[in-house]
């Protein structure tokens, strides 16, 4: 019945060998006689180090058979990648590229198979790369100790040296530290190479690797070019001519997608300039021949220009980054459409309040928006998503989702929003919410990340059931609230909805962690009469009014934040700061006629500042491989949107919108 | 016996077992009955909606009141006289080693490499000669870590590892059944990997079972917690266990009713257990089910005054997972044993049927209904919806009001009594805060009901080791997700 013999428990690990720490890539072509001595010498040079020798063979003779024999003799140490006729793209360079793709070790040494590259130098390359933390190490024939013995004839020596100098002339900065860019003997970190980017064209591959993969940290080791042992040489005048063409192509390629900030900004500006031309052209075409109304035409023309800009920037200026094409485009579109109103707003602000002439204001706005566009595009559209730092990603996701929850609550409770918006500058009905909401946001953000002692036990069903309860309570409160005017009922309804959203979007555990953030807004239920307890201060001839209830609320918020972080002892100091700020703000309002809301705003900033400081997320130790729990968001999101829309529609007919009066 | 006969009896035995297995949640007649009932209910509620609501409210109120009254009765009878089986230390030690029978200890464990070392220590502390002990560690074959940890910490020949071959369902009762086949002992018991049993427990069980005679096939030892003071949840949990094992189960014994067994530390006579078909591998509270089946077979179960300490679940979500599994199992057991009510009545009598309905079915249902009733109460005070005056018709309204005021007070009072029996006056505050614990129970009840419908045989694994200060991350591959909400 049951199997109790321990033999079944032995898991087979025997077939696995240690992964190699170096891959030696050897491109070969019709040089069968060199294989065995090369394998022996390389093996001897590296000693006990686990290596693999990868022959990338373009031969038509018996070389593959010889390599296979060697592979059978040393399984796991010798591999063969034979490229049959017709698949030998890129010649020698193509062979090396194929070898780089197939290499399994973190370091790859590339050397010729003809023993002119002494195998004993290979470990030196590796050692130099490790000690200098370089991305690539070049074995140079022209360093002090290295000598060119093997190149027979002065003509070939000149060709070789001259092509090297030519390459350095083309790429003075990148090849600054490289004296022998034509070397076929080098070591490179596997993760610094993107074989897909390489366009090998027969000639030595090193230049291609350094330039196209933008390898910056290069070091050199000198060696003496050995006597060719067997096989035919591959350096020829024809190769030299191809080289010149190749060099030009490389130089042009580096102009695209520049590495430096300045180069990128230039590319960006140029793309923008062409975009303007495209915009005008499209506007003319849509407005003129197509007879569209000019505003619609302008809108469409802007979209065409954005499309053009994206095509230019994506193909020519920015490196692809970590996002896929679709998300890149979506973000670019969103960003640029958002920036147009920003541009107009800035223009308006400069003219209206800055007193600038509209042309000068426009130039200033263009510069500002350009800077903003550049920064956001490079960080958000083409930035690296922190793939390794899962935790940060999770935290960001959590914050985004929390923000979503709050936004959805605003949709679900439009009454709260309209009451909040109306008369905000005159300290209207929603003014008691300002400070608690600021404190809540600071608290919630500070506690978005789990502490490392938190058990990783989660349950989606519990999430669902709890959210169901919260959503039910929110709906009941929304429906039972007598009239939407006082915010008394609406605040708990919104909080209930936010709780449901947090539970659904972040999980019960995260929601429980942030539970303190729910307390401050409840304070707003106490009284909606903002002027209660107002105190008139007379100090040194200055008369000022202090809203006492707001100060009291701020103190309670501080207390909650302190309790949440177990930092109650720090609260008195914060209260003193709060008092000073209140007093200063009161005098400011009196003296300079600042809007009365200023006091509440400043109090909110102080409270949020302390709450954020006390509840700073703790720094976590090294990340574990386990995935931090985030519930599946799609279902949660759909549910919340549906409920929000229904609740919003229920409250909407009762509302009248009061536009906020700007001071 | 001819081959045909053997086949037939084998098939008959299988069929008999399948009849009382939770392999299917509802038997065919039950399913048709339920569908027919729902159809009738739907039709009537369209025709006379108010009547249906009134009837449902009346039924719920009466059942709820009955369940509370039953609890009070159990506590009352358990307080009159001693119904636990006491075996003194001297009596337990007096049995010479040579007279002791071979005792099999089954320890099922799954993905618990961190507690295996401690387990060996706890089992070594048992005051029972190694030569007479037959400890079987039941491990699952995809759990290499625990197997490795167990192999490294095995202390002697009396402990063996039994790797349960992979087959569905992968549940604790299935592992125990596999272990029972290999058991050599005259008696057999089960401990969980994190249990700390009273060292004299096996000797006490031997003495008690010999003293009580062959009617008694099983003894349930008392369970307690070693981490009572970790947080509020563990304190509530400890109080609840004290009520359960010191009041409610002895009360059931006193009323000669079937006793739903607890998950560990139940001591059986091996032969009778085998004859009974052992545990139902499809039931997620196989122990409670076994308790009812023992009663149906005419055997008696005693409660042994000897404590096994377990780890109280200290984490909210972990607790809800564990509790919902128990509730789901209770509901399953209830449904399984209501499959042929006439048989059940013949075998259990009215007392057993009462226990089955009010205790086994009533516990999870009351937890579930609690939330609904509280929500109704809050709604009433919040908005006074006029419909409620029509739904709660006078006699049942007063029963409901009685439950609300006296029922809640009584249940809190029972918890306060447990503070007394535990002799832990510091837990008084915890006892008074029990409504918070009921909310958790309601959540678990809702989850159990949900799972009963959609995932009846899913065994919700409880994470152990959360009492350890460093809170080790449960290693190994993540557990299969329960299901998406929705």
Interface residues (C-beta under 8 A of the other chain):
Chain A: X1 X2 X3 X4 X6 X8 X9 X11 X453 X454 X455 X456 X457 X458 X459 X460 X461 X462 X463 X464 X465 X466 X467 X469 X472 X476 X480 X504 X508 X509 X512 X624 X626 X627 X631 X632 X635 X636 X639
Chain B: X141 X144 X147 X151 X160 X161 X162 X163 X164 X165 X178 X181 X182 X315 X316 X317 X318 X320 X321 X324 X371 X375 X379 X382 X383 X443 X446 X447 X450 X451 X463 X466 X470 X471 X473 X474 X478 X481 X482 X483 X484 X485 X486
